[in-house]
Amino acid sequence: MRIEAKRHLCQSYGNCVAVDPEHLDLDDEGLVVVTRDSVADGEVAAVQAGIRSCPVNALVLVDGE
């Protein structure tokens, strides 16, 4: 599984980074960046929590590499 960011939707709330700093960060413009897109089986719950924390649905978890 991997994380995809829809940066054009990001509103710089930062909720996702607060919940999942292992995979997500904000760039100099305040927009979400995926710092590590691959998700190990044991990390899925934490990643899903970070994705759900985004009020504008700018993050998705997709199958595949």
DSSP file (Angstrom, degrees, kcal/mol; ACC not computed):
  #  RESIDUE AA STRUCTURE BP1 BP2  ACC     N-H-->O    O-->H-N    N-H-->O    O-->H-N    TCO  KAPPA ALPHA  PHI   PSI    X-CA   Y-CA   Z-CA
    1    1 A M              0   0    0      0, 0.0    38,-2.4     0, 0.0     2,-0.3   0.000 360.0 360.0 360.0 156.0    0.0    0.0    0.0
    2    2 A R  E     -AB  38  62A   0     60,-2.4    60,-2.9    36,-0.2     2,-0.4  -0.980 360.0-117.0-148.0 160.2    1.1    3.6   -0.5
    3    3 A I  E     - B   0  61A   0     34,-1.6     2,-0.4    -2,-0.3    58,-0.2  -0.803  22.6-166.3 -99.5 136.7   -0.1    7.1    0.3
    4    4 A E  E     - B   0  60A   0     56,-2.8    56,-2.3    -2,-0.4     2,-0.5  -0.982   8.1-150.2-120.8 137.9   -1.0    9.6   -2.4
    5    5 A A  E     - B   0  59A   0     -2,-0.4     2,-1.1    54,-0.2    54,-0.2  -0.905   8.7-153.6-107.8 132.7   -1.5   13.3   -1.7
    6    6 A K    >>  -     0   0    0     52,-3.8     3,-2.4    -2,-0.5     4,-0.8  -0.743  20.1-178.6 -98.6  81.2   -3.8   15.5   -3.6
    7    7 A R  G >4 S+     0   0    0     -2,-1.1     3,-0.5     1,-0.3    -1,-0.2   0.764  73.0  66.8 -59.0 -28.2   -1.9   18.7   -2.9
    8    8 A H  G 34 S+     0   0    0      1,-0.2    -1,-0.3    -3,-0.1    50,-0.0   0.703 104.4  46.5 -66.9 -17.1   -4.3   20.9   -4.9
    9    9 A L  G <4 S+     0   0    0     -3,-2.4    -1,-0.2    49,-0.1    -2,-0.2   0.665  85.5 114.5 -93.5 -19.8   -6.9   20.1   -2.2
   10   10 A C    <<  -     0   0    0     -4,-0.8    21,-0.0    -3,-0.5    -3,-0.0  -0.244  40.1-175.9 -60.5 134.6   -4.6   20.7    0.8
   11   11 A Q        -     0   0    0     19,-0.0    -1,-0.1    20,-0.0    20,-0.1   0.187  47.0-111.6-115.1  12.7   -5.6   23.7    3.0
   12   12 A S        +     0   0    0      1,-0.1    19,-0.1    18,-0.0    -2,-0.1   0.758  68.7 142.0  67.1  29.0   -2.6   23.4    5.4
   13   13 A Y        -     0   0    0      1,-0.1    -1,-0.1     0, 0.0    18,-0.1   0.891  47.0-149.3 -66.3 -37.9   -4.5   22.4    8.5
   14   14 A G     >  +     0   0    0     16,-0.1     4,-2.0    11,-0.1     5,-0.2   0.487  56.5 127.3  82.8   3.2   -1.6   20.0    9.5
   15   15 A N  H  > S+     0   0    0      1,-0.2     4,-1.9     2,-0.2     5,-0.2   0.911  71.7  54.1 -57.1 -42.7   -3.9   17.5   11.2
   16   16 A C  H  > S+     0   0    0      1,-0.2     4,-3.0     2,-0.2    -1,-0.2   0.885 107.9  48.6 -61.5 -40.8   -2.4   14.7    9.1
   17   17 A V  H  4 S+     0   0    0      1,-0.2    -1,-0.2     2,-0.2    -2,-0.2   0.879 108.8  53.6 -68.4 -38.1    1.1   15.5   10.2
   18   18 A A  H  < S+     0   0    0     -4,-2.0    -1,-0.2     1,-0.2    -2,-0.2   0.869 117.6  37.3 -62.9 -36.0    0.2   15.7   13.8
   19   19 A V  H  < S+     0   0    0     -4,-1.9    -2,-0.2     1,-0.2    -1,-0.2   0.856 133.2  21.2 -84.7 -38.0   -1.3   12.2   13.6
   20   20 A D    >X  +     0   0    0     -4,-3.0     4,-1.7    -5,-0.2     3,-1.2  -0.554  60.9 155.9-135.1  69.9    1.2   10.6   11.2
   21   21 A P  T 34  +     0   0    0      0, 0.0    -1,-0.1     0, 0.0    -4,-0.1   0.614  69.8  72.8 -71.5 -10.1    4.6   12.4   11.2
   22   22 A E  T 34 S+     0   0    0      1,-0.1     3,-0.1    -3,-0.1    -5,-0.1   0.771 116.0  17.4 -72.2 -25.3    6.3    9.2   10.1
   23   23 A H  T <4 S+     0   0    0     -3,-1.2    12,-2.6     1,-0.1    13,-1.2   0.597 121.2  55.0-119.3 -19.4    4.8    9.5    6.6
   24   24 A L  E  <  +C   34   0B   0     -4,-1.7     2,-0.3    10,-0.3    10,-0.2  -0.875  47.6 159.0-128.2 151.5    3.6   13.1    6.2
   25   25 A D  E     -C   33   0B   0      8,-2.0     8,-2.9    -2,-0.3     2,-0.4  -0.937  36.0-111.1-153.4 172.3    5.0   16.6    6.5
   26   26 A L  E     -C   32   0B   0     -2,-0.3     6,-0.2     6,-0.2    -2,-0.0  -0.934  30.0-138.1-111.1 138.8    4.2   20.1    5.3
   27   27 A D    >   -     0   0    0      4,-2.7     3,-2.0    -2,-0.4     6,-0.0  -0.132  41.2 -80.6 -83.1-173.9    6.5   21.9    2.8
   28   28 A D  T 3  S+     0   0    0      1,-0.3    -1,-0.1     2,-0.1    -2,-0.0   0.726 133.0  52.7 -62.4 -22.1    7.6   25.5    2.9
   29   29 A E  T 3  S-     0   0    0      2,-0.1    -1,-0.3     3,-0.0     3,-0.1   0.459 120.2-109.8 -90.8  -2.4    4.2   26.6    1.4
   30   30 A G  S <  S+     0   0    0     -3,-2.0     2,-0.3     1,-0.3    -2,-0.1   0.579  74.3 134.9  86.0  10.4    2.3   24.7    4.1
   31   31 A L        -     0   0    0      1,-0.1    -4,-2.7   -20,-0.1    -1,-0.3  -0.691  61.5 -98.2 -96.3 147.8    1.1   21.9    1.7
   32   32 A V  E     -C   26   0B   0     -2,-0.3     2,-0.4    -6,-0.2    -6,-0.2  -0.312  38.3-174.2 -64.1 139.9    1.2   18.3    2.6
   33   33 A V  E     -C   25   0B   0     -8,-2.9    -8,-2.0    -6,-0.0     2,-0.7  -0.992  25.4-128.0-131.2 142.9    4.0   16.1    1.3
   34   34 A V  E     -C   24   0B   0     -2,-0.4     3,-0.3   -10,-0.2   -10,-0.3  -0.819  23.5-177.6 -89.5 115.6    4.4   12.4    1.6
   35   35 A T  S    S+     0   0    0    -12,-2.6     2,-0.3    -2,-0.7   -11,-0.2   0.723  80.2  17.5 -88.4 -22.8    7.8   11.8    3.0
   36   36 A R        -     0   0    0    -13,-1.2    -1,-0.3     1,-0.1   -33,-0.1  -0.808  67.5-178.2-148.7 103.0    7.6    8.0    2.9
   37   37 A D        +     0   0    0     -2,-0.3   -34,-1.6    -3,-0.3     2,-0.2   0.751  56.1  88.8 -82.2 -23.8    4.8    6.7    0.6
   38   38 A S  B     -A    2   0A   0    -36,-0.2     2,-0.5    27,-0.0   -36,-0.2  -0.558  63.2-155.7 -78.3 140.3    5.2    2.9    1.2
   39   39 A V        -     0   0    0    -38,-2.4     2,-0.1    -2,-0.2     5,-0.1  -0.962   4.8-144.0-121.2 119.7    3.1    1.6    4.1
   40   40 A A    >>  -     0   0    0     -2,-0.5     3,-2.0     1,-0.1     4,-0.6  -0.413  31.3-106.7 -76.0 157.6    4.0   -1.6    6.0
   41   41 A D  G >4 S+     0   0    0      1,-0.3     3,-0.9     2,-0.2     4,-0.3   0.863 120.0  53.6 -53.7 -39.9    1.3   -3.9    7.2
   42   42 A G  G 34 S+     0   0    0      1,-0.2    -1,-0.3     2,-0.1     4,-0.2   0.562 106.8  53.3 -74.5  -7.8    1.9   -2.8   10.8
   43   43 A E  G <> S+     0   0    0     -3,-2.0     4,-2.5     1,-0.1     5,-0.2   0.474  77.9  96.3-102.8  -5.3    1.5    0.9    9.9
   44   44 A V  H <X S+     0   0    0     -3,-0.9     4,-2.9    -4,-0.6     5,-0.2   0.886  82.3  51.1 -57.9 -44.7   -1.8    0.8    8.2
   45   45 A A  H  > S+     0   0    0     -4,-0.3     4,-1.9     1,-0.2    -1,-0.2   0.917 112.7  45.7 -62.0 -44.0   -3.9    1.8   11.2
   46   46 A A  H  > S+     0   0    0     -4,-0.2     4,-1.9     2,-0.2    -1,-0.2   0.904 114.2  48.9 -65.7 -41.2   -1.7    4.9   11.9
   47   47 A V  H  X S+     0   0    0     -4,-2.5     4,-2.4     1,-0.2    -2,-0.2   0.917 109.9  51.1 -64.9 -43.6   -1.7    5.9    8.3
   48   48 A Q  H  X S+     0   0    0     -4,-2.9     4,-2.7    -5,-0.2    -1,-0.2   0.876 107.8  53.6 -62.1 -36.8   -5.5    5.5    8.0
   49   49 A A  H  X S+     0   0    0     -4,-1.9     4,-1.4    -5,-0.2    -1,-0.2   0.910 109.5  48.2 -63.8 -41.5   -5.9    7.7   11.1
   50   50 A G  H  < S+     0   0    0     -4,-1.9     4,-0.4     2,-0.2    -2,-0.2   0.904 112.4  48.5 -63.7 -41.6   -3.7   10.4    9.5
   51   51 A I  H >< S+     0   0    0     -4,-2.4     3,-1.3     1,-0.2     8,-0.3   0.918 110.8  50.2 -64.5 -44.4   -5.7   10.2    6.3
   52   52 A R  H 3< S+     0   0    0     -4,-2.7    -1,-0.2     1,-0.2    -2,-0.2   0.767 100.3  66.0 -65.8 -25.0   -9.1   10.4    8.1
   53   53 A S  T 3< S+     0   0    0     -4,-1.4    -1,-0.2    -5,-0.2    -2,-0.2   0.656  77.2  99.6 -73.3 -13.6   -7.8   13.5   10.1
   54   54 A C    X   -     0   0    0     -3,-1.3     3,-1.1    -4,-0.4     5,-0.1  -0.632  61.0-159.1 -77.3 116.9   -7.7   15.5    6.9
   55   55 A P  T 3  S+     0   0    0      0, 0.0    -1,-0.2     0, 0.0    -2,-0.0   0.647  91.2  44.7 -72.0 -13.1  -10.9   17.7    6.7
   56   56 A V  T 3  S-     0   0    0     -3,-0.0    -2,-0.1     0, 0.0    -3,-0.0   0.282 107.2-120.4-113.4  10.0  -10.6   18.2    2.9
   57   57 A N    <   +     0   0    0     -3,-1.1   -47,-0.1    -6,-0.2    -5,-0.1   0.897  57.5 151.8  55.1  47.1   -9.8   14.5    2.0
   58   58 A A        +     0   0    0     -7,-0.1   -52,-3.8   -49,-0.1     2,-0.4   0.434  53.8  65.1 -86.8   0.9   -6.4   15.4    0.4
   59   59 A L  E     -B    5   0A   0     -8,-0.3     2,-0.3   -54,-0.2   -54,-0.2  -0.956  57.4-179.3-127.8 143.7   -4.9   12.0    1.2
   60   60 A V  E     -B    4   0A   0    -56,-2.3   -56,-2.8    -2,-0.4     2,-0.5  -0.986  21.7-139.2-138.3 150.4   -5.7    8.5    0.0
   61   61 A L  E     -B    3   0A   0     -2,-0.3     2,-0.3   -58,-0.2   -58,-0.2  -0.949  29.4-173.3-107.2 122.9   -4.3    5.1    0.7
   62   62 A V  E     -B    2   0A   0    -60,-2.9   -60,-2.4    -2,-0.5     2,-0.1  -0.873  24.6-112.9-120.9 150.8   -4.0    3.0   -2.5
   63   63 A D  S    S+     0   0    0     -2,-0.3     2,-0.1   -62,-0.2    -1,-0.0  -0.440  77.9  38.3 -73.2 152.5   -3.1   -0.7   -3.1
   64   64 A G              0   0    0      1,-0.1    -2,-0.1    -2,-0.1     0, 0.0  -0.402 360.0 360.0 100.9-177.7    0.1   -1.4   -5.0
   65   65 A E              0   0    0     -2,-0.1    -1,-0.1   -27,-0.1   -28,-0.1   0.411 360.0 360.0-108.6 360.0    3.5    0.1   -5.0
